[in-house]
Amino acid sequence: SLKLLKLTLRRRWQSCRKKKEQLDLEIAQLEAEGYRVEELEHHIDKLHEYNDIKDIGQSLLGRIAALRGTTTRDLYSHFGLELDD
């Protein structure tokens, strides 16, 4: 019904507003510690790049494990990797 839709939208809007306030507070705290937003954006971009590369590595390890009939866990030790790498 229209009432339910309005209520749902209002709750989502309130949730988004609260999240924005939390993020604004976190940004203010980081800026107070000497960080700049531009610097943080650069770090975030680098983290995304790192995660993309890590995902590719995980995929390759999975394929190698399948070809060798072993587990990726076994390959970690074979290649001198830590499980939390």
Phi and psi restraints in degrees (range 20) as a CNS / XPLOR table:
assign (resid 1 and name C) (resid 2 and name N)
       (resid 2 and name CA) (resid 2 and name C) 1.0 -65.1 20.0 2
assign (resid 2 and name N) (resid 2 and name CA)
       (resid 2 and name C) (resid 3 and name N) 1.0 -37.8 20.0 2
assign (resid 2 and name C) (resid 3 and name N)
       (resid 3 and name CA) (resid 3 and name C) 1.0 -62.1 20.0 2
assign (resid 3 and name N) (resid 3 and name CA)
       (resid 3 and name C) (resid 4 and name N) 1.0 -44.4 20.0 2
assign (resid 3 and name C) (resid 4 and name N)
       (resid 4 and name CA) (resid 4 and name C) 1.0 -64.8 20.0 2
assign (resid 4 and name N) (resid 4 and name CA)
       (resid 4 and name C) (resid 5 and name N) 1.0 -41.1 20.0 2
assign (resid 4 and name C) (resid 5 and name N)
       (resid 5 and name CA) (resid 5 and name C) 1.0 -61.8 20.0 2
assign (resid 5 and name N) (resid 5 and name CA)
       (resid 5 and name C) (resid 6 and name N) 1.0 -45.6 20.0 2
assign (resid 5 and name C) (resid 6 and name N)
       (resid 6 and name CA) (resid 6 and name C) 1.0 -61.4 20.0 2
assign (resid 6 and name N) (resid 6 and name CA)
       (resid 6 and name C) (resid 7 and name N) 1.0 -42.8 20.0 2
assign (resid 6 and name C) (resid 7 and name N)
       (resid 7 and name CA) (resid 7 and name C) 1.0 -63.3 20.0 2
assign (resid 7 and name N) (resid 7 and name CA)
       (resid 7 and name C) (resid 8 and name N) 1.0 -44.1 20.0 2
assign (resid 7 and name C) (resid 8 and name N)
       (resid 8 and name CA) (resid 8 and name C) 1.0 -62.3 20.0 2
assign (resid 8 and name N) (resid 8 and name CA)
       (resid 8 and name C) (resid 9 and name N) 1.0 -45.3 20.0 2
assign (resid 8 and name C) (resid 9 and name N)
       (resid 9 and name CA) (resid 9 and name C) 1.0 -64.4 20.0 2
assign (resid 9 and name N) (resid 9 and name CA)
       (resid 9 and name C) (resid 10 and name N) 1.0 -39.4 20.0 2
assign (resid 9 and name C) (resid 10 and name N)
       (resid 10 and name CA) (resid 10 and name C) 1.0 -63.4 20.0 2
assign (resid 10 and name N) (resid 10 and name CA)
       (resid 10 and name C) (resid 11 and name N) 1.0 -42.8 20.0 2
assign (resid 10 and name C) (resid 11 and name N)
       (resid 11 and name CA) (resid 11 and name C) 1.0 -64.5 20.0 2
assign (resid 11 and name N) (resid 11 and name CA)
       (resid 11 and name C) (resid 12 and name N) 1.0 -42.2 20.0 2
assign (resid 11 and name C) (resid 12 and name N)
       (resid 12 and name CA) (resid 12 and name C) 1.0 -63.3 20.0 2
assign (resid 12 and name N) (resid 12 and name CA)
       (resid 12 and name C) (resid 13 and name N) 1.0 -42.4 20.0 2
assign (resid 12 and name C) (resid 13 and name N)
       (resid 13 and name CA) (resid 13 and name C) 1.0 -62.0 20.0 2
assign (resid 13 and name N) (resid 13 and name CA)
       (resid 13 and name C) (resid 14 and name N) 1.0 -44.5 20.0 2
assign (resid 13 and name C) (resid 14 and name N)
       (resid 14 and name CA) (resid 14 and name C) 1.0 -62.9 20.0 2
assign (resid 14 and name N) (resid 14 and name CA)
       (resid 14 and name C) (resid 15 and name N) 1.0 -40.3 20.0 2
assign (resid 14 and name C) (resid 15 and name N)
       (resid 15 and name CA) (resid 15 and name C) 1.0 -63.8 20.0 2
assign (resid 15 and name N) (resid 15 and name CA)
       (resid 15 and name C) (resid 16 and name N) 1.0 -43.8 20.0 2
assign (resid 15 and name C) (resid 16 and name N)
       (resid 16 and name CA) (resid 16 and name C) 1.0 -64.7 20.0 2
assign (resid 16 and name N) (resid 16 and name CA)
       (resid 16 and name C) (resid 17 and name N) 1.0 -41.0 20.0 2
assign (resid 16 and name C) (resid 17 and name N)
       (resid 17 and name CA) (resid 17 and name C) 1.0 -63.1 20.0 2
assign (resid 17 and name N) (resid 17 and name CA)
       (resid 17 and name C) (resid 18 and name N) 1.0 -42.6 20.0 2
assign (resid 17 and name C) (resid 18 and name N)
       (resid 18 and name CA) (resid 18 and name C) 1.0 -63.9 20.0 2
assign (resid 18 and name N) (resid 18 and name CA)
       (resid 18 and name C) (resid 19 and name N) 1.0 -42.6 20.0 2
assign (resid 18 and name C) (resid 19 and name N)
       (resid 19 and name CA) (resid 19 and name C) 1.0 -62.3 20.0 2
assign (resid 19 and name N) (resid 19 and name CA)
       (resid 19 and name C) (resid 20 and name N) 1.0 -41.9 20.0 2
assign (resid 19 and name C) (resid 20 and name N)
       (resid 20 and name CA) (resid 20 and name C) 1.0 -61.5 20.0 2
assign (resid 20 and name N) (resid 20 and name CA)
       (resid 20 and name C) (resid 21 and name N) 1.0 -43.0 20.0 2
assign (resid 20 and name C) (resid 21 and name N)
       (resid 21 and name CA) (resid 21 and name C) 1.0 -62.0 20.0 2
assign (resid 21 and name N) (resid 21 and name CA)
       (resid 21 and name C) (resid 22 and name N) 1.0 -41.2 20.0 2
assign (resid 21 and name C) (resid 22 and name N)
       (resid 22 and name CA) (resid 22 and name C) 1.0 -64.0 20.0 2
assign (resid 22 and name N) (resid 22 and name CA)
       (resid 22 and name C) (resid 23 and name N) 1.0 -43.1 20.0 2
assign (resid 22 and name C) (resid 23 and name N)
       (resid 23 and name CA) (resid 23 and name C) 1.0 -66.5 20.0 2
assign (resid 23 and name N) (resid 23 and name CA)
       (resid 23 and name C) (resid 24 and name N) 1.0 -40.3 20.0 2
assign (resid 23 and name C) (resid 24 and name N)
       (resid 24 and name CA) (resid 24 and name C) 1.0 -60.4 20.0 2
assign (resid 24 and name N) (resid 24 and name CA)
       (resid 24 and name C) (resid 25 and name N) 1.0 -40.0 20.0 2
assign (resid 24 and name C) (resid 25 and name N)
       (resid 25 and name CA) (resid 25 and name C) 1.0 -65.0 20.0 2
assign (resid 25 and name N) (resid 25 and name CA)
       (resid 25 and name C) (resid 26 and name N) 1.0 -43.8 20.0 2
assign (resid 25 and name C) (resid 26 and name N)
       (resid 26 and name CA) (resid 26 and name C) 1.0 -61.9 20.0 2
assign (resid 26 and name N) (resid 26 and name CA)
       (resid 26 and name C) (resid 27 and name N) 1.0 -42.0 20.0 2
assign (resid 26 and name C) (resid 27 and name N)
       (resid 27 and name CA) (resid 27 and name C) 1.0 -62.5 20.0 2
assign (resid 27 and name N) (resid 27 and name CA)
       (resid 27 and name C) (resid 28 and name N) 1.0 -44.7 20.0 2
assign (resid 27 and name C) (resid 28 and name N)
       (resid 28 and name CA) (resid 28 and name C) 1.0 -61.1 20.0 2
assign (resid 28 and name N) (resid 28 and name CA)
       (resid 28 and name C) (resid 29 and name N) 1.0 -40.6 20.0 2
assign (resid 28 and name C) (resid 29 and name N)
       (resid 29 and name CA) (resid 29 and name C) 1.0 -64.7 20.0 2
assign (resid 29 and name N) (resid 29 and name CA)
       (resid 29 and name C) (resid 30 and name N) 1.0 -43.2 20.0 2
assign (resid 29 and name C) (resid 30 and name N)
       (resid 30 and name CA) (resid 30 and name C) 1.0 -65.3 20.0 2
assign (resid 30 and name N) (resid 30 and name CA)
       (resid 30 and name C) (resid 31 and name N) 1.0 -40.4 20.0 2
assign (resid 30 and name C) (resid 31 and name N)
       (resid 31 and name CA) (resid 31 and name C) 1.0 -64.2 20.0 2
assign (resid 31 and name N) (resid 31 and name CA)
       (resid 31 and name C) (resid 32 and name N) 1.0 -37.5 20.0 2
assign (resid 31 and name C) (resid 32 and name N)
       (resid 32 and name CA) (resid 32 and name C) 1.0 -64.7 20.0 2
assign (resid 32 and name N) (resid 32 and name CA)
       (resid 32 and name C) (resid 33 and name N) 1.0 -27.4 20.0 2
assign (resid 32 and name C) (resid 33 and name N)
       (resid 33 and name CA) (resid 33 and name C) 1.0 -84.0 20.0 2
assign (resid 33 and name N) (resid 33 and name CA)
       (resid 33 and name C) (resid 34 and name N) 1.0 0.2 20.0 2
assign (resid 33 and name C) (resid 34 and name N)
       (resid 34 and name CA) (resid 34 and name C) 1.0 103.2 20.0 2
assign (resid 34 and name N) (resid 34 and name CA)
       (resid 34 and name C) (resid 35 and name N) 1.0 1.8 20.0 2
assign (resid 34 and name C) (resid 35 and name N)
       (resid 35 and name CA) (resid 35 and name C) 1.0 -82.8 20.0 2
assign (resid 35 and name N) (resid 35 and name CA)
       (resid 35 and name C) (resid 36 and name N) 1.0 151.4 20.0 2
assign (resid 35 and name C) (resid 36 and name N)
       (resid 36 and name CA) (resid 36 and name C) 1.0 -110.4 20.0 2
assign (resid 36 and name N) (resid 36 and name CA)
       (resid 36 and name C) (resid 37 and name N) 1.0 146.9 20.0 2
assign (resid 36 and name C) (resid 37 and name N)
       (resid 37 and name CA) (resid 37 and name C) 1.0 -57.1 20.0 2
assign (resid 37 and name N) (resid 37 and name CA)
       (resid 37 and name C) (resid 38 and name N) 1.0 -42.0 20.0 2
assign (resid 37 and name C) (resid 38 and name N)
       (resid 38 and name CA) (resid 38 and name C) 1.0 -60.6 20.0 2
assign (resid 38 and name N) (resid 38 and name CA)
       (resid 38 and name C) (resid 39 and name N) 1.0 -40.6 20.0 2
assign (resid 38 and name C) (resid 39 and name N)
       (resid 39 and name CA) (resid 39 and name C) 1.0 -64.6 20.0 2
assign (resid 39 and name N) (resid 39 and name CA)
       (resid 39 and name C) (resid 40 and name N) 1.0 -42.4 20.0 2
assign (resid 39 and name C) (resid 40 and name N)
       (resid 40 and name CA) (resid 40 and name C) 1.0 -64.3 20.0 2
assign (resid 40 and name N) (resid 40 and name CA)
       (resid 40 and name C) (resid 41 and name N) 1.0 -40.2 20.0 2
assign (resid 40 and name C) (resid 41 and name N)
       (resid 41 and name CA) (resid 41 and name C) 1.0 -61.9 20.0 2
assign (resid 41 and name N) (resid 41 and name CA)
       (resid 41 and name C) (resid 42 and name N) 1.0 -39.1 20.0 2
assign (resid 41 and name C) (resid 42 and name N)
       (resid 42 and name CA) (resid 42 and name C) 1.0 -62.1 20.0 2
assign (resid 42 and name N) (resid 42 and name CA)
       (resid 42 and name C) (resid 43 and name N) 1.0 -44.9 20.0 2
assign (resid 42 and name C) (resid 43 and name N)
       (resid 43 and name CA) (resid 43 and name C) 1.0 -63.1 20.0 2
assign (resid 43 and name N) (resid 43 and name CA)
       (resid 43 and name C) (resid 44 and name N) 1.0 -40.3 20.0 2
assign (resid 43 and name C) (resid 44 and name N)
       (resid 44 and name CA) (resid 44 and name C) 1.0 -63.5 20.0 2
assign (resid 44 and name N) (resid 44 and name CA)
       (resid 44 and name C) (resid 45 and name N) 1.0 -42.9 20.0 2
assign (resid 44 and name C) (resid 45 and name N)
       (resid 45 and name CA) (resid 45 and name C) 1.0 -59.9 20.0 2
assign (resid 45 and name N) (resid 45 and name CA)
       (resid 45 and name C) (resid 46 and name N) 1.0 -42.2 20.0 2
assign (resid 45 and name C) (resid 46 and name N)
       (resid 46 and name CA) (resid 46 and name C) 1.0 -65.7 20.0 2
assign (resid 46 and name N) (resid 46 and name CA)
       (resid 46 and name C) (resid 47 and name N) 1.0 -37.5 20.0 2
assign (resid 46 and name C) (resid 47 and name N)
       (resid 47 and name CA) (resid 47 and name C) 1.0 -64.6 20.0 2
assign (resid 47 and name N) (resid 47 and name CA)
       (resid 47 and name C) (resid 48 and name N) 1.0 -40.2 20.0 2
assign (resid 47 and name C) (resid 48 and name N)
       (resid 48 and name CA) (resid 48 and name C) 1.0 -62.3 20.0 2
assign (resid 48 and name N) (resid 48 and name CA)
       (resid 48 and name C) (resid 49 and name N) 1.0 -43.5 20.0 2
assign (resid 48 and name C) (resid 49 and name N)
       (resid 49 and name CA) (resid 49 and name C) 1.0 -61.6 20.0 2
assign (resid 49 and name N) (resid 49 and name CA)
       (resid 49 and name C) (resid 50 and name N) 1.0 -45.3 20.0 2
assign (resid 49 and name C) (resid 50 and name N)
       (resid 50 and name CA) (resid 50 and name C) 1.0 -58.7 20.0 2
assign (resid 50 and name N) (resid 50 and name CA)
       (resid 50 and name C) (resid 51 and name N) 1.0 -46.6 20.0 2
assign (resid 50 and name C) (resid 51 and name N)
       (resid 51 and name CA) (resid 51 and name C) 1.0 -63.7 20.0 2
assign (resid 51 and name N) (resid 51 and name CA)
       (resid 51 and name C) (resid 52 and name N) 1.0 -38.0 20.0 2
assign (resid 51 and name C) (resid 52 and name N)
       (resid 52 and name CA) (resid 52 and name C) 1.0 -62.6 20.0 2
assign (resid 52 and name N) (resid 52 and name CA)
       (resid 52 and name C) (resid 53 and name N) 1.0 -45.1 20.0 2
assign (resid 52 and name C) (resid 53 and name N)
       (resid 53 and name CA) (resid 53 and name C) 1.0 -64.6 20.0 2
assign (resid 53 and name N) (resid 53 and name CA)
       (resid 53 and name C) (resid 54 and name N) 1.0 -41.6 20.0 2
assign (resid 53 and name C) (resid 54 and name N)
       (resid 54 and name CA) (resid 54 and name C) 1.0 -62.5 20.0 2
assign (resid 54 and name N) (resid 54 and name CA)
       (resid 54 and name C) (resid 55 and name N) 1.0 -41.2 20.0 2
assign (resid 54 and name C) (resid 55 and name N)
       (resid 55 and name CA) (resid 55 and name C) 1.0 -60.8 20.0 2
assign (resid 55 and name N) (resid 55 and name CA)
       (resid 55 and name C) (resid 56 and name N) 1.0 -40.9 20.0 2
assign (resid 55 and name C) (resid 56 and name N)
       (resid 56 and name CA) (resid 56 and name C) 1.0 -63.4 20.0 2
assign (resid 56 and name N) (resid 56 and name CA)
       (resid 56 and name C) (resid 57 and name N) 1.0 -43.8 20.0 2
assign (resid 56 and name C) (resid 57 and name N)
       (resid 57 and name CA) (resid 57 and name C) 1.0 -60.2 20.0 2
assign (resid 57 and name N) (resid 57 and name CA)
       (resid 57 and name C) (resid 58 and name N) 1.0 -43.0 20.0 2
assign (resid 57 and name C) (resid 58 and name N)
       (resid 58 and name CA) (resid 58 and name C) 1.0 -62.0 20.0 2
assign (resid 58 and name N) (resid 58 and name CA)
       (resid 58 and name C) (resid 59 and name N) 1.0 -41.2 20.0 2
assign (resid 58 and name C) (resid 59 and name N)
       (resid 59 and name CA) (resid 59 and name C) 1.0 -63.6 20.0 2
assign (resid 59 and name N) (resid 59 and name CA)
       (resid 59 and name C) (resid 60 and name N) 1.0 -44.2 20.0 2
assign (resid 59 and name C) (resid 60 and name N)
       (resid 60 and name CA) (resid 60 and name C) 1.0 -63.1 20.0 2
assign (resid 60 and name N) (resid 60 and name CA)
       (resid 60 and name C) (resid 61 and name N) 1.0 -43.3 20.0 2
assign (resid 60 and name C) (resid 61 and name N)
       (resid 61 and name CA) (resid 61 and name C) 1.0 -60.3 20.0 2
assign (resid 61 and name N) (resid 61 and name CA)
       (resid 61 and name C) (resid 62 and name N) 1.0 -40.0 20.0 2
assign (resid 61 and name C) (resid 62 and name N)
       (resid 62 and name CA) (resid 62 and name C) 1.0 -62.0 20.0 2
assign (resid 62 and name N) (resid 62 and name CA)
       (resid 62 and name C) (resid 63 and name N) 1.0 -41.6 20.0 2
assign (resid 62 and name C) (resid 63 and name N)
       (resid 63 and name CA) (resid 63 and name C) 1.0 -67.9 20.0 2
assign (resid 63 and name N) (resid 63 and name CA)
       (resid 63 and name C) (resid 64 and name N) 1.0 -43.1 20.0 2
assign (resid 63 and name C) (resid 64 and name N)
       (resid 64 and name CA) (resid 64 and name C) 1.0 -61.3 20.0 2
assign (resid 64 and name N) (resid 64 and name CA)
       (resid 64 and name C) (resid 65 and name N) 1.0 -43.8 20.0 2
assign (resid 64 and name C) (resid 65 and name N)
       (resid 65 and name CA) (resid 65 and name C) 1.0 -60.1 20.0 2
assign (resid 65 and name N) (resid 65 and name CA)
       (resid 65 and name C) (resid 66 and name N) 1.0 -42.8 20.0 2
assign (resid 65 and name C) (resid 66 and name N)
       (resid 66 and name CA) (resid 66 and name C) 1.0 -63.5 20.0 2
assign (resid 66 and name N) (resid 66 and name CA)
       (resid 66 and name C) (resid 67 and name N) 1.0 -42.1 20.0 2
assign (resid 66 and name C) (resid 67 and name N)
       (resid 67 and name CA) (resid 67 and name C) 1.0 -65.6 20.0 2
assign (resid 67 and name N) (resid 67 and name CA)
       (resid 67 and name C) (resid 68 and name N) 1.0 -35.7 20.0 2
assign (resid 67 and name C) (resid 68 and name N)
       (resid 68 and name CA) (resid 68 and name C) 1.0 -87.9 20.0 2
assign (resid 68 and name N) (resid 68 and name CA)
       (resid 68 and name C) (resid 69 and name N) 1.0 -7.0 20.0 2
assign (resid 68 and name C) (resid 69 and name N)
       (resid 69 and name CA) (resid 69 and name C) 1.0 68.3 20.0 2
assign (resid 69 and name N) (resid 69 and name CA)
       (resid 69 and name C) (resid 70 and name N) 1.0 37.7 20.0 2
assign (resid 69 and name C) (resid 70 and name N)
       (resid 70 and name CA) (resid 70 and name C) 1.0 -132.0 20.0 2
assign (resid 70 and name N) (resid 70 and name CA)
       (resid 70 and name C) (resid 71 and name N) 1.0 -171.1 20.0 2
assign (resid 70 and name C) (resid 71 and name N)
       (resid 71 and name CA) (resid 71 and name C) 1.0 -105.3 20.0 2
assign (resid 71 and name N) (resid 71 and name CA)
       (resid 71 and name C) (resid 72 and name N) 1.0 158.1 20.0 2
assign (resid 71 and name C) (resid 72 and name N)
       (resid 72 and name CA) (resid 72 and name C) 1.0 -64.1 20.0 2
assign (resid 72 and name N) (resid 72 and name CA)
       (resid 72 and name C) (resid 73 and name N) 1.0 -31.0 20.0 2
assign (resid 72 and name C) (resid 73 and name N)
       (resid 73 and name CA) (resid 73 and name C) 1.0 -58.6 20.0 2
assign (resid 73 and name N) (resid 73 and name CA)
       (resid 73 and name C) (resid 74 and name N) 1.0 -43.6 20.0 2
assign (resid 73 and name C) (resid 74 and name N)
       (resid 74 and name CA) (resid 74 and name C) 1.0 -65.5 20.0 2
assign (resid 74 and name N) (resid 74 and name CA)
       (resid 74 and name C) (resid 75 and name N) 1.0 -36.4 20.0 2
assign (resid 74 and name C) (resid 75 and name N)
       (resid 75 and name CA) (resid 75 and name C) 1.0 -67.5 20.0 2
assign (resid 75 and name N) (resid 75 and name CA)
       (resid 75 and name C) (resid 76 and name N) 1.0 -31.7 20.0 2
assign (resid 75 and name C) (resid 76 and name N)
       (resid 76 and name CA) (resid 76 and name C) 1.0 -56.2 20.0 2
assign (resid 76 and name N) (resid 76 and name CA)
       (resid 76 and name C) (resid 77 and name N) 1.0 -49.2 20.0 2
assign (resid 76 and name C) (resid 77 and name N)
       (resid 77 and name CA) (resid 77 and name C) 1.0 -68.6 20.0 2
assign (resid 77 and name N) (resid 77 and name CA)
       (resid 77 and name C) (resid 78 and name N) 1.0 -36.3 20.0 2
assign (resid 77 and name C) (resid 78 and name N)
       (resid 78 and name CA) (resid 78 and name C) 1.0 -60.1 20.0 2
assign (resid 78 and name N) (resid 78 and name CA)
       (resid 78 and name C) (resid 79 and name N) 1.0 -40.2 20.0 2
assign (resid 78 and name C) (resid 79 and name N)
       (resid 79 and name CA) (resid 79 and name C) 1.0 -94.1 20.0 2
assign (resid 79 and name N) (resid 79 and name CA)
       (resid 79 and name C) (resid 80 and name N) 1.0 6.3 20.0 2
assign (resid 79 and name C) (resid 80 and name N)
       (resid 80 and name CA) (resid 80 and name C) 1.0 71.2 20.0 2
assign (resid 80 and name N) (resid 80 and name CA)
       (resid 80 and name C) (resid 81 and name N) 1.0 33.0 20.0 2
assign (resid 80 and name C) (resid 81 and name N)
       (resid 81 and name CA) (resid 81 and name C) 1.0 -102.3 20.0 2
assign (resid 81 and name N) (resid 81 and name CA)
       (resid 81 and name C) (resid 82 and name N) 1.0 151.5 20.0 2
assign (resid 81 and name C) (resid 82 and name N)
       (resid 82 and name CA) (resid 82 and name C) 1.0 -89.2 20.0 2
assign (resid 82 and name N) (resid 82 and name CA)
       (resid 82 and name C) (resid 83 and name N) 1.0 148.7 20.0 2
assign (resid 82 and name C) (resid 83 and name N)
       (resid 83 and name CA) (resid 83 and name C) 1.0 -62.1 20.0 2
assign (resid 83 and name N) (resid 83 and name CA)
       (resid 83 and name C) (resid 84 and name N) 1.0 -26.0 20.0 2
assign (resid 83 and name C) (resid 84 and name N)
       (resid 84 and name CA) (resid 84 and name C) 1.0 -92.5 20.0 2
assign (resid 84 and name N) (resid 84 and name CA)
       (resid 84 and name C) (resid 85 and name N) 1.0 9.1 20.0 2
